[in-house]
């Protein structure tokens, strides 16, 4: 059983639920990049993220780079407060447009 769920919703948003940590970040990254192939613009909905460590910032940067390499718009939606705070504390909020 996984501690996260990633899927495309009816609006073609990539939705992530559960937790992001060092044990699952690579699998989540790869699943997200695979889902990007099915959309014309990349909207990542994080409303279901319940826990995230610093590896989540690497994940979001990897997804932003993947979207850019595919010439697709990239936007984060419903960013949990704890994740936005982590991005601000690390100085990555400007890069990720949080």
C-alpha positions in Angstrom: 0.0 0.0 0.0 1.3 3.5 -0.9 1.1 6.5 1.3 0.1 8.8 -1.6 -2.2 8.8 -4.5 -1.6 10.7 -7.8 -4.1 10.9 -10.6 -5.7 13.1 -13.3 -9.0 14.6 -12.3 -11.9 15.6 -14.5 -10.3 19.0 -15.2 -7.0 17.4 -16.4 -5.3 18.5 -13.2 -2.6 16.3 -11.7 -3.8 15.7 -8.2 -1.5 14.5 -5.4 -2.8 13.2 -2.0 -1.1 11.8 1.0 2.5 12.4 2.0 5.7 13.2 0.2 8.9 12.1 1.7 12.3 10.7 0.9 10.9 7.2 0.7 8.4 7.9 -2.1 9.5 11.1 -3.9 11.1 9.4 -6.9 8.0 7.3 -7.5 5.8 10.3 -7.2 8.1 12.3 -9.6 8.0 9.6 -12.2 4.3 9.1 -12.0 3.7 12.9 -12.3 5.9 13.2 -15.3 4.1 10.3 -16.9 0.7 12.0 -16.3 2.1 15.2 -17.9 2.2 13.4 -21.2 -1.6 13.3 -21.2 -2.2 17.0 -20.6 -1.5 20.2 -22.6 -0.9 22.4 -19.6 0.4 21.1 -16.2 -1.7 22.0 -13.2 -0.6 20.3 -10.0 -3.3 20.3 -7.3 -1.7 19.7 -3.9 -4.8 20.1 -1.7 -4.7 16.5 -0.6 -1.1 16.6 0.6 -1.1 15.9 4.3 2.6 15.9 5.0 5.7 16.9 3.1 9.4 17.1 3.9 12.1 19.0 2.1 12.2 16.4 -0.7 8.8 17.8 -1.8 10.5 20.9 -3.0 12.9 18.9 -5.2 9.8 17.1 -6.6 8.1 20.4 -7.5 11.2 21.7 -9.2 11.6 18.5 -11.1 8.0 18.7 -12.3 8.4 22.4 -13.3 11.5 21.5 -15.3 9.7 18.6 -17.0 6.8 20.8 -17.9 9.2 23.4 -19.3 11.1 20.8 -21.3 7.7 19.8 -22.8 6.9 23.4 -23.5 3.8 23.3 -21.3 2.4 25.8 -18.8 3.1 24.9 -15.2 1.1 26.0 -12.2 0.7 24.8 -8.6 -2.8 24.8 -7.1 -4.0 24.6 -3.5 -0.6 24.6 -1.9 -0.9 23.6 1.7 0.4 26.3 4.1 3.1 24.0 5.5 4.5 23.4 2.0 4.3 27.1 1.1 6.2 27.9 4.3 8.9 25.4 3.5 9.3 26.9 0.1 9.6 30.4 1.5 12.1 29.3 4.2 14.3 27.8 1.5 13.9 30.7 -0.9 12.2 28.6 -3.6 8.9 30.3 -3.4 9.8 32.7 -6.2 11.1 29.9 -8.5 8.0 27.9 -7.9 5.7 31.0 -8.1 4.2 30.2 -4.7 
